[in-house]
Amino acid sequence: MSHTNEPRRVRRLHAPRSRQRGQAYAEYIVIVLLVVVVLIAGDNSVIAQLLAAFKSFYHAYSYSLSMP
């Protein structure tokens, strides 16, 4: 009789783990979306500063290449 009860007990143990994996995935998505919004939001955002720095360095690079 205990042999027939073993598989049922194992199935019950695995069900909460799969739900926890789904919850962790949802939490990860929410956190990543919040980080992306913080990086993109506003005129003085990190992404805007990074693009401005690339533009400035490119202008300096192109100017130095144009010099004889």
Secondary structure, DSSP 8 states (H G I E B T S, - for coil): -HHHHHHHHHHHHHHHHHHHHHHHHHHHHHHHHHHHHHHHSSTT-HHHHHHHHHHHHHHHHHHHHH--
